[in-house]
Amino acid sequence: MSASETPPDSLTDAKASFDAAAPETAAPASPQADPQQADPPARSAAEVFRIFLRLGLTCFGGPVAHLGYFRDEFVVRRRWLGEAAYADLVALCQFLPGPASSQVGMAIGLQRAGLAGMGAAWLGFTLPSALIMLAVAYGVGHFGSVGGGWLAGLKAAAVAIVAQAVLGMARALCPDMPRRSIALVAAAATAVSGTTGQIAVIIGGGLVGLALLAADERTGETPEPVRVPRRLALGALAAFVLLLLALPILARTSGASSGSSWLTLFDALYRAGALVFGGGHVVLPLIEAELVHPGGLTREAFLAGYGAVQAVPGPLFSFAAYVGAMMPTAPNGALGAAIALVAVFLPSALLIYGALPFWNRLSHSTQARSALAGVNAAVVGLLGAAFWNPVTLAGITSPSSFALALIAYTALTQWRVPVWAIVVGAALAGALVL
């Protein structure tokens, strides 16, 4: 994650990058475009990889915080996307199952450098946490369960980091009373219903936006096209469904009744990535239900990794690397980690590659933009509910942890202390006082 600047207060800056791209045609460059208004397009997937690798090394705080840091990096700092275009992209990824922050990263990489850029964005953002979790898997037998005051300090710091991210997005996406009202009602509904009601809340926000909100004005910026042919996009969506239906059958008929084959591991992680709404905090219990059983992963080993993944940067879905490496029989180790990682992120890649071009075309419509304004406000509510549970409930467990979270928030928002320094300081303070 990058710098933690105070975000802008409205959505009227730009409705940029993803909005006007048709699936098969490129928009011409605008002759009036100001070269100072945005970075030039990435020259290669290597540049995308470098930027996302840095984010993967510094993105602490979980998926809600990741979205705030992506906004700071790509909207505020680099201007790869306009404010509203980024909000629309976040809304799409909230609709889809899987890790929303990783999906947003994949979509940005796809826009900047094509399919190679999409892969580079995923690899750069995921690799640091995946390697850490692989190392934890190899070392957990020596160190036992992962926990202690330093982990409590990191969770308290996550409260401050996520609070700043949610407030920044709320200022940008809810500038008026109707949208603030949608966000608050969405937060209340999500807090009661949990992740099971997430899709209904988003649809409800869209319907209210369609009925009550005016479409956001578009500026004259020329968006960068997403060059995905319609047939390939439809093929990706078909592959998503086909794998979801076929993998359980193949796993059952492969003779892997002991749960030790790569196909069984791939099936369990693919279904976890394909069916879970709500991000990494939701997928972890599903992985536990699939793989923690006699002859599979032990509960003690699972809980050790569960604790460790809370303290690493990058996506929580990188926990799959730990699970694959810790399986009691082959494939395990580095090979098992690689299989599990590909399986859990593949559904997201197929959905983004297949859905993004159609989402771009839909955003041309004035009615669709009104609905998206409501959807974006509802997404702020979802993020607010996620800030309460699990972030705050897990991070604020005592008066001391509350004090530490307040100090971290003050350092982040008032003193402009870098995020990495806050994370390190919170871990040290937690080890001393929590």
Secondary structure, 3 states (H helix, E strand, C coil): CCCCCCCCCCCCCCCCCCCCCCCCCCCCCCCCCCCCCCCCCCCCHHHHHHHHHHHHHHCCCCHHHHHHHHHHHHHHHCCCCCHHHHHHHHHHHHHCCCCHHHHHHHHHHHHHHHHHHHHHHHHHHHHHHHHHHHHHHHHHHHHCCCCCHHHHHHHHHHHHHHHHHHHHHHHHHCCCHHHHHHHHHHHHHHHHHHHHHHHHHHHHHHHHHHHHCCCCCCCCCCCCCCCCCHHHHHHHHHHHHHHHHHHHHHHHHCCCCCCCCHHHHHHHHHHHHHHCCCCHHHHHHHHHHHHECCCCECHHHHHHHHHHHCCCCCCHHHHHHHHHHHCCCCCCHHHHHHHHHHHHHHHHHHHHHHHHHHHHHHCCCHHHHHHHHHHHHHHHHHHHHHHHHHHHHHHCCCHHHHHHHHHHHHHHHCCCCCHHHHHHHHHHHHHHHC
